């Protein structure tokens, strides 16, 4: 999930929970809470509407990010449609890459049927 969509969905969930709770407490139901929270009923309905809009925006944003990411993956696969081929020498070892995390491993690695022998 896209990080902005995740934040939007989380904010919308928090807003929905607290706004619905404030609205229901403002309704009262004979508990005496309507005296203190009745003035917040209209505001809580507005927060519910904004939270629902934010949730819809998060869904749309995540969908757009997924479609754009798929296009990028497809473009990269068109440029390099197959995985690189590693060829081993007669001893069954392949020279590893000379950059990035491969530097932290051994210089030669065993592949294929000779990989388990020491």
Secondary structure in CASP SS format (residue, H / E / C, confidence):
PFRMAT SS
TARGET T0000
AUTHOR 0000-0000-0000
METHOD secondary structure of the structure
MODEL  1
X C 1.00
X C 1.00
X H 1.00
X H 1.00
X H 1.00
X H 1.00
X H 1.00
X H 1.00
X H 1.00
X H 1.00
X H 1.00
X H 1.00
X H 1.00
X H 1.00
X H 1.00
X H 1.00
X H 1.00
X H 1.00
X H 1.00
X H 1.00
X H 1.00
X H 1.00
X H 1.00
X H 1.00
X H 1.00
X H 1.00
X H 1.00
X C 1.00
X C 1.00
X C 1.00
X C 1.00
X C 1.00
X C 1.00
X H 1.00
X H 1.00
X H 1.00
X H 1.00
X H 1.00
X H 1.00
X H 1.00
X H 1.00
X H 1.00
X H 1.00
X H 1.00
X H 1.00
X H 1.00
X H 1.00
X H 1.00
X H 1.00
X H 1.00
X H 1.00
X H 1.00
X H 1.00
X H 1.00
X H 1.00
X H 1.00
X H 1.00
X H 1.00
X H 1.00
X H 1.00
X H 1.00
X H 1.00
X H 1.00
X H 1.00
X H 1.00
X H 1.00
X H 1.00
X H 1.00
X H 1.00
X H 1.00
X H 1.00
X H 1.00
X H 1.00
X H 1.00
X H 1.00
X H 1.00
X H 1.00
X H 1.00
X H 1.00
X C 1.00
X C 1.00
X C 1.00
X C 1.00
X C 1.00
X C 1.00
X C 1.00
X C 1.00
X C 1.00
X C 1.00
X C 1.00
X C 1.00
X C 1.00
X E 1.00
X E 1.00
X E 1.00
X C 1.00
X C 1.00
X C 1.00
X C 1.00
X H 1.00
X H 1.00
X H 1.00
X H 1.00
X H 1.00
X C 1.00
X C 1.00
X C 1.00
X E 1.00
X E 1.00
X E 1.00
X C 1.00
X H 1.00
X H 1.00
X H 1.00
X C 1.00
X C 1.00
X C 1.00
X C 1.00
END
